[in-house]
Amino acid sequence: MTRAELLKRLGNVQDAPQLKGRDVRSITAMLGLDALRKHVEVCEAAAARGN
């Protein structure tokens, strides 16, 4: 998966109620591709817990 695709996935969960008040995208500039992938997975899991 490309960096752009991962950032798009992250953008989709940014506004989830479970992540309200947290900026989950600002750290992405410092993350390598593997770390970004893991970050996206963790954020998606957190957003899914509220569904």
C-alpha positions in Angstrom: 0.0 0.0 0.0 1.3 3.4 -0.8 1.8 6.3 1.6 -0.9 8.3 -0.1 -3.4 5.4 0.3 -2.5 5.1 4.0 -3.0 8.8 4.5 -6.4 8.6 2.9 -7.4 5.8 5.2 -6.2 7.8 8.1 -8.2 10.8 7.0 -11.3 8.7 6.8 -11.1 7.9 10.6 -9.8 11.3 11.8 -13.4 12.5 12.5 -14.6 9.3 14.2 -16.2 10.0 17.6 -13.7 7.7 19.3 -10.8 9.9 18.1 -12.5 13.2 18.8 -10.0 15.8 20.1 -7.0 13.8 18.9 -4.9 14.8 15.9 -3.9 11.4 14.5 -2.4 12.9 11.3 0.2 15.3 12.5 2.7 12.6 13.4 2.6 11.0 9.9 5.4 13.2 8.5 7.9 11.6 10.9 6.8 8.0 10.3 8.3 5.5 7.9 5.9 3.4 5.7 5.8 0.4 8.1 5.2 2.6 11.2 2.5 4.6 9.3 0.8 1.3 8.3 0.7 0.3 12.0 -0.5 3.7 13.1 -3.4 3.6 10.6 -4.3 0.1 11.7 -4.4 1.2 15.4 -6.5 4.3 14.6 -8.9 2.2 12.5 -9.3 -0.3 15.3 -10.0 2.5 17.8 -12.6 4.0 15.5 -14.3 0.6 14.9 -14.6 -0.1 18.6 -17.3 2.5 18.8 -19.4 1.0 16.1 
